[in-house]
Every structure is written in C-alpha cells, then in structure tokens.
Amino acid sequence: VQLQASGGGLVQAGGSLRLSCAASRRSIRINSMGWFRQAPGKEREFVSNINWNSGSTSYADSVKGRFAISRDNAKNTVYLQMNSLKPEDTAVYYCAASTWYYGSSAPMYEFWGQGTLVTVSS
C-alpha cells in the first residue's frame, strides 16, 4: 500500500489546514489509518486515528477539540482537519495505515506516507 499525504503548508496561528492521505491499493483491507507528527529534535508522536470499519476515532490530548479526523471509504482517503493551529503544531505530519491495528503506537502501523510539512507562524 502506498500512502500519499498532501495539504501541508504555512499558516498563521489560529488558522486552519486540511491534510489528506490517499491509500493506493484498494485490494488491501485497511483496519485503521492514523496521523502522526514529528517536530524538529523531537520524537514522532501520535495525533489521531480512525477505525476504517466503525468510524471510531481517537486523539492526542494536545489536539482534542481542535483537530478532526474523517475518512472517505470510497476514495480510500483519510483527512485531518486542523483548526485553531498553534506554533507548537509545527511538524512534519505523517499518515499511516494498518491492516490489523487500531491504536496510538507508531511501530504497529505497517504502511507510511512520505510526510507533509505544517508550519504555524506566531
């Protein structure tokens, strides 16, 4: 499965961005997709994920109430709507997919996108 992430960019604090991630192979049965981020000098951290079948979602405490994850099953695409962005949200955002896992542990995801840079200026 190839994941293609897009939608990053430069935005002022308080602004919004929407990230997209499309999975290339429909023959693979996806169980969940997630978003992670990595800021300069920091470890990759969980942001949000969604169960592909049930639609259940989870979020890191740092983004709850500001970010929203959604999916389009027909397009094999996951979205991350990011509102009220803060400078501390600046990072490379990665999408990930798993055929069996639904959780916040990055090593459990089998497939990864190339990352898209989000920069929030103060």
C-alpha beads as a LAMMPS data file, in Angstrom:
LAMMPS data file: protein, C-alpha beads

122 atoms
121 bonds

1 atom types
1 bond types

-500.0 500.0 xlo xhi
-500.0 500.0 ylo yhi
-500.0 500.0 zlo zhi

Masses

1 110.0

Atoms # bond

1 1 1 0.000 0.000 0.000
2 1 1 1.312 3.420 -0.918
3 1 1 0.106 6.411 1.054
4 1 1 0.184 9.864 -0.465
5 1 1 -0.147 12.729 2.007
6 1 1 -0.857 16.300 0.997
7 1 1 -2.208 19.583 2.312
8 1 1 0.615 20.906 4.436
9 1 1 1.797 24.482 4.272
10 1 1 2.453 27.697 6.121
11 1 1 -0.354 29.196 8.184
12 1 1 -0.644 31.822 10.888
13 1 1 -1.538 30.892 14.425
14 1 1 -5.289 30.485 14.739
15 1 1 -5.619 29.376 11.145
16 1 1 -6.706 26.084 9.621
17 1 1 -5.374 23.438 7.281
18 1 1 -6.747 20.156 5.985
19 1 1 -4.443 17.249 5.360
20 1 1 -5.344 14.381 3.065
21 1 1 -3.895 10.918 2.723
22 1 1 -4.893 8.550 -0.057
23 1 1 -4.135 4.831 0.024
24 1 1 -3.298 3.384 -3.354
25 1 1 -4.327 -0.256 -3.155
26 1 1 -7.996 -0.963 -2.654
27 1 1 -7.328 -4.705 -2.527
28 1 1 -5.710 -4.297 0.870
29 1 1 -8.199 -4.386 3.720
30 1 1 -7.388 -1.423 5.942
31 1 1 -8.338 -1.645 9.603
32 1 1 -7.283 1.824 10.631
33 1 1 -5.451 4.913 9.481
34 1 1 -3.726 7.455 11.619
35 1 1 -1.796 10.687 11.693
36 1 1 1.475 11.189 13.488
37 1 1 3.781 14.182 13.613
38 1 1 7.420 14.866 14.252
39 1 1 8.758 18.254 15.211
40 1 1 12.460 19.127 14.809
41 1 1 14.504 17.455 17.520
42 1 1 11.534 15.528 18.890
43 1 1 10.234 12.011 18.584
44 1 1 7.344 11.092 16.347
45 1 1 4.080 11.395 18.253
46 1 1 0.532 10.214 17.777
47 1 1 -2.024 12.778 16.659
48 1 1 -5.214 10.945 15.723
49 1 1 -6.567 7.767 14.193
50 1 1 -9.758 6.313 12.812
51 1 1 -11.104 2.787 12.631
52 1 1 -11.908 2.161 8.997
53 1 1 -14.956 -0.002 9.652
54 1 1 -16.624 1.521 12.698
55 1 1 -15.509 5.108 12.221
56 1 1 -14.319 5.295 15.824
57 1 1 -11.735 7.985 16.377
58 1 1 -9.162 8.930 18.971
59 1 1 -6.997 11.985 19.513
60 1 1 -3.942 13.080 21.412
61 1 1 -4.849 15.372 24.288
62 1 1 -2.872 18.185 22.691
63 1 1 -5.194 18.332 19.667
64 1 1 -8.579 17.393 21.137
65 1 1 -11.237 19.909 20.258
66 1 1 -9.099 21.452 17.514
67 1 1 -8.415 18.612 15.064
68 1 1 -10.916 16.284 13.428
69 1 1 -10.150 13.093 11.523
70 1 1 -12.507 11.671 8.931
71 1 1 -12.482 9.132 6.132
72 1 1 -13.900 8.540 2.697
73 1 1 -14.089 4.786 2.237
74 1 1 -14.907 5.036 -1.452
75 1 1 -11.756 7.070 -2.080
76 1 1 -9.605 5.171 0.443
77 1 1 -8.696 8.556 1.841
78 1 1 -8.335 9.921 5.356
79 1 1 -8.469 13.609 6.241
80 1 1 -7.229 15.650 9.168
81 1 1 -8.956 18.978 9.621
82 1 1 -6.763 21.162 11.788
83 1 1 -8.285 24.289 13.314
84 1 1 -7.020 26.863 15.807
85 1 1 -3.477 25.957 14.895
86 1 1 -0.694 26.854 17.292
87 1 1 3.037 27.293 16.697
88 1 1 3.618 24.100 18.675
89 1 1 1.679 22.212 15.982
90 1 1 4.572 22.853 13.601
91 1 1 5.881 19.481 12.443
92 1 1 6.072 17.029 9.588
93 1 1 2.794 15.154 9.584
94 1 1 2.750 11.521 8.517
95 1 1 -0.186 9.331 7.695
96 1 1 -0.085 5.631 8.455
97 1 1 -2.240 2.594 7.812
98 1 1 -2.644 -0.803 9.393
99 1 1 -4.415 -3.934 8.254
100 1 1 -4.968 -5.114 11.834
101 1 1 -4.103 -2.464 14.451
102 1 1 -6.088 0.405 15.902
103 1 1 -4.115 2.412 18.399
104 1 1 -1.537 5.108 19.050
105 1 1 1.692 3.115 18.760
106 1 1 3.593 4.085 15.627
107 1 1 5.572 0.817 15.208
108 1 1 2.301 -1.100 14.870
109 1 1 1.397 0.645 11.623
110 1 1 2.632 -1.221 8.554
111 1 1 2.390 1.488 5.917
112 1 1 3.550 5.105 5.986
113 1 1 3.238 8.129 3.777
114 1 1 6.091 10.461 2.943
115 1 1 5.099 13.276 5.291
116 1 1 3.824 16.767 4.721
117 1 1 5.216 19.839 6.478
118 1 1 2.938 22.056 8.523
119 1 1 4.409 25.336 9.711
120 1 1 2.433 27.595 12.047
121 1 1 3.791 31.096 12.498
122 1 1 3.124 33.158 15.603

Bonds

1 1 1 2
2 1 2 3
3 1 3 4
4 1 4 5
5 1 5 6
6 1 6 7
7 1 7 8
8 1 8 9
9 1 9 10
10 1 10 11
11 1 11 12
12 1 12 13
13 1 13 14
14 1 14 15
15 1 15 16
16 1 16 17
17 1 17 18
18 1 18 19
19 1 19 20
20 1 20 21
21 1 21 22
22 1 22 23
23 1 23 24
24 1 24 25
25 1 25 26
26 1 26 27
27 1 27 28
28 1 28 29
29 1 29 30
30 1 30 31
31 1 31 32
32 1 32 33
33 1 33 34
34 1 34 35
35 1 35 36
36 1 36 37
37 1 37 38
38 1 38 39
39 1 39 40
40 1 40 41
41 1 41 42
42 1 42 43
43 1 43 44
44 1 44 45
45 1 45 46
46 1 46 47
47 1 47 48
48 1 48 49
49 1 49 50
50 1 50 51
51 1 51 52
52 1 52 53
53 1 53 54
54 1 54 55
55 1 55 56
56 1 56 57
57 1 57 58
58 1 58 59
59 1 59 60
60 1 60 61
61 1 61 62
62 1 62 63
63 1 63 64
64 1 64 65
65 1 65 66
66 1 66 67
67 1 67 68
68 1 68 69
69 1 69 70
70 1 70 71
71 1 71 72
72 1 72 73
73 1 73 74
74 1 74 75
75 1 75 76
76 1 76 77
77 1 77 78
78 1 78 79
79 1 79 80
80 1 80 81
81 1 81 82
82 1 82 83
83 1 83 84
84 1 84 85
85 1 85 86
86 1 86 87
87 1 87 88
88 1 88 89
89 1 89 90
90 1 90 91
91 1 91 92
92 1 92 93
93 1 93 94
94 1 94 95
95 1 95 96
96 1 96 97
97 1 97 98
98 1 98 99
99 1 99 100
100 1 100 101
101 1 101 102
102 1 102 103
103 1 103 104
104 1 104 105
105 1 105 106
106 1 106 107
107 1 107 108
108 1 108 109
109 1 109 110
110 1 110 111
111 1 111 112
112 1 112 113
113 1 113 114
114 1 114 115
115 1 115 116
116 1 116 117
117 1 117 118
118 1 118 119
119 1 119 120
120 1 120 121
121 1 121 122
